């Protein structure tokens, strides 16, 4: 069994159970909506949930909210060959869902079911629909075909056209409690892996933490955070940080900027230390921020202004206007380097590898 198959077999995950039980009750009573917007953070398994829900709807003999995994429909789904399930995802380097894809999906829903059951379309990254695609989808939402379902998956619900959101039932997935995430993650990892550090690094997104454990992404992420700290103190260049951001992905990197700026805001306001960070670049930076001579109000206002800029940058990336991720990231890093925190003349090095002798540019 592949890792993806293993994860799908676990759906619904503990943090998805409430939505799953409600949908199953609606299914049994023939009260499911025609369209659902499945929204939440990237590391919560939204796409896996959508795929498993489609599987449940197509299974011939589901029982107690579970697929039988034995009927012909289940076997076809396991092979990604079910003729009544159509998946739409961003195509090409533009990362956009295009109008021809939506038209094809609408035509698919209008056709007769091969198996005599429902027709289902899953639209991944639905916030990436360009305006023409979104308008084409509206026609399908306004005039739904009988026994058909649209499952729109998004990590940025705010970027989805308002008229589309108003025609979908929203399933908003919230991040679980840290302790609950930790309990689930422990069951997935080997004994020699530090699940607490992984979960902190993943901002309490369980599937992101699992991904970090199975790749070098954790080390890259830690190095990137160290470089962000180094940019603030003039010990790391913007160019070096931007290079690592490209490797991580600019959308993910902006998430780390948002998390780090949130921690610094909390420190500037309350003087609180960062939990679970031990002797890390972030904890040392927070300690230095507390000791800096800069006015706390100036620090806080600068960080809050940057946070809004980072949010806007992430929304640009999630939009459908084909933005340049590198330019957005470099612009944010320049603003980050100019934050009025009073740190540059007070701090030495020690923020991580590869930072020696470089100044922010």
N, C-alpha and C positions, 0 to 999 in steps of 0.2 A: 504493500500500500504506500503510495506517495505521500509526502507531507501534506499536500493540498487535500487529497482524499481523506487523510486522517483528520484534518481540521473540519472538513465538511461533515464528517461522521459525527462530530461533536456538537454541531448546530442543532438547537439553539444553545449558545454559550450561556453561562449563568446570568450575565447582565442582559441577555436577550429574552429571558424566559417570560417576562410579563407580557411583552408584545406578542410573543409566539402563542401563548395560551389564549389571549384575546382573539387573535386571528383564527385560531383553530375553532373556537366557539362560534365565530361568525361563519366560518366555512361550513360547519355542521348545520347551521341554521339557514344556509344559503343567503347570507347577509353581507358578504364581502363587497367592498367597493370595487369599482372598475379600475381605479388607479390609486397607487400608493407612492408617496414620496418618502423614501427610506433615508433618513438624514442623521449625521453624527460625525464623530472624528474618524480619521483614517484607520486607526488601530483597533477598531471595535468589531471588525468583521462584517461590514454592511453588505458587501457583495456576496459573501458566503451565505448570509441570511437570505438574500433575495433568491439565490440559486436554490437553497434548500426549500424555501417557500414554494417556488415553482415546482420543485420535485414533489412536494406534498400535494399540490393541486393536480398534478398529472398522474400520481400513483393510483392504481386501480383499487388497492386494498389497504388504505391507510388505517392505522389503529392507534388510538390514544395519542393523536398528534404526531405519529411517527410513520414514515414510509415503510412499506413492506420489504423493499429492496430485492424482491423476487419476481414481480410481474414484468411483463415485456416492457412496459413504460419505464420502470425503474432501471432495467438493464440498458435501455437506449440512452437514458439520462447519464448513466455511469460512463458511457462511451462518448458523451457529448454529441449524440446523433439523433436526439429526439426531434421529429419533424414539426412538432407544435410548440417548440421553444426557440425563440429568436433572441440573440443578444446583440446589442448595439454598443460600441465603444469608440472613443475618439480614434481617428485614423490619420496616419501620416504625421509629418513633423509639426503640423499646425496645432495638434492636440485638440482639434475641434470636432464636435459631432455635427455633421453636415446635413443639409436639407435632403439630399438624395438618400441618405441612410434612414431618415425619418419617414420619407415617402415609401421606401421599401418596407419598413416595419409596419406602416399603416396598411399597405397592401397585403402583407402577411396576415394581419389580424382579420382582414375582410374575407379571407379564403376559408373554405370548409376544413374543419379539423380532420387530420389523418386518422387519429385514434378515436374520434367520436367524443372527445373531452374538450377542455378549454384550450384556447390559444393564448400564449403568454409571451410578452416582450419585456426584456430587462434592458434598461438604458443605463449603462455605467457612466459615471462622471457626467450626470445630466446637466450640471451647471455649465458644461463646456459646449452646449448647443449654441450654434451661432443664431442670430436673429431670424434668419429664414427657416432654420430647422425648428426653432421654438414656435414660430407661427404655424408651421405645418403640423406640429404636434397638437396645437390647440384645436384644430379641426377634428382630430381623432378623439380628443378628450371631450369635446362638445357633442359628438355624435358617436358614442361608443358602440362597438359591435357586441352582440349578445355573447355571453360565455367567453369573454376575452378579458385579459388583465394586463395592465401596464405597471411595471415596477421601476420607478425612477430612483436611482441611487446617487447620493451626493454627499460630499464632505464640505460643501459650501452652499447651504440652503439659501443664504442671503443673495447669492448670485443667480439663483433660478428666477426666471420671469414670474412676476407676481400673479399674472393671470393663469399661469400653469399651476402654481402652488395652490391657488384658490380652487382649482378643479381636482385636486388630489387629496386623499386622506393622508395626513402626515404621521409618520412613525419616527419620533425623535428619540435617538438612543443616547443615553447619558453615560458619562464615564463612571465605572463602578468605584466603590470605595477602595482605597489602596489595599486594605487588608484582604478584600475579596479578590482583587486582581492578583495579589501575591499568592493566595491559596491556589488559584487556577494555574498560575505560571509554574509553581513548584512541581506540579504534576506533569509538566511538559518537559522539564529540563533535567539534565544530568546532575548528579550530586555535586560535581566540582564547579558548577556555574553559580555565580552570585546573582540570584534573582532580584534582590533588593536594588542593587546598582543598575541592573538592566531595566527595571521598572521605573526607577527615578529618571534614567537616561531617556526612556520612552515617554516621559510625562504621563505615566500611569495609563498607557494604552497597551493592553495585554498582548495583542498580536504584533504590535510594533516591537515590544520587548522580546518576543519570541524570534522575530526576524533578526534583531540585533544579535541574538545569541548564536544564530546559525550563519553569520557572515562576519566580515571585518568591519561592518558598519558601526559597531560599538566603538572600536578604536578610532575610526574616522570621525565619529561624532564627538568623542572626547577631545580629540585633537582640534576639531573645529571650535568647540567651546573655549578651549585654552587660547586659541588664536583670537577669538572675539574679546576675551579679557585683555589679551596683549595689544589689540588695536586701541583700546581705551587708554592704555598707559604708554603708547608709542613704541612698544616692543615687538609689534608684528605689523606687516604691511597689509593694506587693503587688498592688494593684488593677491597675496598669498591666501588670505581669507576667502576671497572670491573664487579662487581655484578650488578650494576644498568645498565651497558651497555648490559649485557645479557638479562635483562628484556625488555629493549627498542629494542633490536636487534642490533647486532654489526654493520651491514651496516648503520642503522640509526644513531648509536652513532658516527661512523666515520664521517658521514655528519656533526654532531654538532662540532666535532673536527676541521673539515675543515672550517666551518663557523667562529668558535671562533678564529682560527689562522689567518684567513683573516682579521677579525676585529683588531686583535693585530698588524698585519703587517701595516695596514692603520694607526693605532695609532703611531706605531714606526716611520713611515716615515713622517707623516704629523702632528702628535699630535692631530688629529681629535677625537672627542668624538663619542660614539655610539649613533645613533639616536633611539628614541622610547624605550630606555631601562630604563629610569628613574633611581631610586635608586636601581639598581640590582647588583648582584655579578659581572656581566660583566662590567658594567659602573664603579664600584669601582676598578676593576682590571685594566681597561684602565687608570683610573686616577693615580693609583699607578705606572703603567708602565711609564707614562709620568714623574713621580717624581723620578723614580729610578735613581741611579747613573751610571747604566750601559751604555756603548757606544751604541748609536742608531744603528750604522752599525752592531755591533755584535748581537743585539737583532733581527734586520731584517733578517740577514743571517741565524740565528738559526731557526727563525719561517718559513722562506721560505724552508729551508732544511726539517723541520718537515712536512710542507704542502706536499712536494713531497713524503715523506714516507707515509703519510696518503692516498694520492691518489693511491700509489702503493698497500697499504693494502686493499683499497676498490676494486681495480681491482682484487686482489687475491681472495677476497670473491665472486666477480661476475664471476670468472672463473669456469671452469669445472673440476678442478683437486682435488675437494673435500678437500679444506683447513680446518684448525681448527680455527674457528672464535675466540674462547677464547684466543688462543695463539697469534693470530694476534693483538687482542685488547690489551692484556697485554703488548706486545712488544711496541706498539704505546704509551701506557700510561707511560711506563718506559722512553721512549724517550721524551715524553711531560714533565715529571717531571724534566728532566735534562736540559731543555731549559735555555740558558744563559741570563735570563732577569733581573737579579739583584734584585729580589723581596723578596727572602726568609727572609733576615735579616731586611727588612724594613716594612713588613706588619704584622699586628696582625690578629685576627680572623675576624668574621663577614661575612663569605662567604656563610652562610646557615646553616641549621640544620645538626646535626649528625657529625660535623667536629671537635669537641672539642678534643684537646689533641692527635690527630692522626698525625703521620708523614708519609711522603711518603716512601714506601718501595720498 
